[in-house]
Amino acid sequence: MLEFRWNDANREHIGKHNVTVAEVEYVVRHARRPYPQKRENRKFYVAGQTPGGTYIQVVFVIDPPPMIYVIHARPLEDNEMRVFRRRIR
């Protein structure tokens, strides 16, 4: 089971983008190929749809293992949506 580490800093950051903890956790837990994608500096990227229908992106690190620490989350922009839809087909 995936475990998340939340604190005031990462909750506040995602809140500025009108994304909730529940939405982030759902998208990460329900990631479909090709996600998660490994990025630079130990970061991982996931994009997906929340239960409410919003498409969001999440960037996280594993710190300390096996804990997921979310460092960024926000809704996808239109151009990102097109890329997302092509990738999950």
C-alpha positions as CSV (number, residue, x, y, z in Angstrom):
1,M,0.0,0.0,0.0
2,L,1.2,3.5,-0.9
3,E,1.8,5.8,2.1
4,F,1.9,9.6,1.8
5,R,3.8,12.1,4.0
6,W,1.8,15.3,4.3
7,N,2.8,18.5,6.1
8,D,1.7,22.1,6.1
9,A,4.1,23.0,3.3
10,N,2.9,20.5,0.7
11,R,-0.7,20.8,1.7
12,E,-0.5,24.5,1.3
13,H,1.2,24.3,-2.1
14,I,-1.4,22.0,-3.6
15,G,-4.1,24.0,-2.1
16,K,-2.9,27.1,-4.0
17,H,-3.7,25.2,-7.1
18,N,-7.2,24.1,-5.8
19,V,-6.1,20.5,-5.6
20,T,-6.9,18.4,-2.5
21,V,-5.0,15.7,-0.7
22,A,-7.7,13.1,-1.6
23,E,-7.4,14.0,-5.3
24,V,-3.6,13.7,-5.3
25,E,-3.6,10.4,-3.5
26,Y,-6.3,9.0,-5.8
27,V,-4.4,10.0,-9.0
28,V,-1.2,8.5,-7.7
29,R,-2.8,5.3,-6.5
30,H,-4.7,4.8,-9.8
31,A,-1.9,5.8,-12.2
32,R,-2.1,4.1,-15.6
33,R,0.7,3.4,-17.9
34,P,2.9,5.1,-18.8
35,Y,2.8,6.6,-15.3
36,P,4.5,7.2,-13.0
37,Q,7.4,8.6,-15.1
38,K,10.8,9.0,-13.6
39,R,12.2,12.6,-13.8
40,E,15.4,14.2,-12.8
41,N,16.5,14.6,-9.2
42,R,14.6,11.5,-7.9
43,K,11.3,13.0,-8.9
44,F,8.3,11.1,-10.4
45,Y,5.5,12.5,-12.5
46,V,1.9,11.2,-12.7
47,A,-1.1,12.6,-14.6
48,G,-4.6,11.4,-14.2
49,Q,-8.3,12.1,-13.6
50,T,-9.7,12.7,-10.1
51,P,-13.1,11.1,-9.1
52,G,-14.6,14.5,-9.7
53,G,-13.4,14.6,-13.3
54,T,-10.6,17.1,-13.0
55,Y,-7.3,16.1,-14.7
56,I,-4.3,16.8,-12.6
57,Q,-0.5,16.3,-12.6
58,V,1.4,15.3,-9.5
59,V,5.2,15.4,-8.9
60,F,6.6,13.5,-5.9
61,V,9.7,12.0,-4.5
62,I,10.1,8.8,-2.4
63,D,11.4,10.2,0.9
64,P,12.1,8.3,3.0
65,P,11.4,5.0,1.2
66,P,8.6,3.9,0.9
67,M,6.9,7.2,1.8
68,I,5.6,9.4,-1.0
69,Y,6.2,13.1,-0.5
70,V,4.2,15.3,-2.9
71,I,6.1,18.4,-4.0
72,H,3.7,19.7,-6.6
73,A,0.2,19.2,-8.0
74,R,-2.0,21.2,-10.2
75,P,-4.7,20.9,-12.9
76,L,-3.5,20.1,-16.4
77,E,-3.6,22.8,-19.0
78,D,-5.3,22.3,-22.4
79,N,-2.1,21.4,-24.2
80,E,-1.1,19.0,-21.4
81,M,-4.5,17.3,-21.7
82,R,-3.9,16.5,-25.4
83,V,-0.6,14.9,-24.6
84,F,-2.1,13.0,-21.7
85,R,-4.9,11.6,-23.8
86,R,-2.4,10.4,-26.5
87,R,-0.2,8.7,-23.9
88,I,-2.9,6.6,-22.2
89,R,-4.4,5.2,-25.4
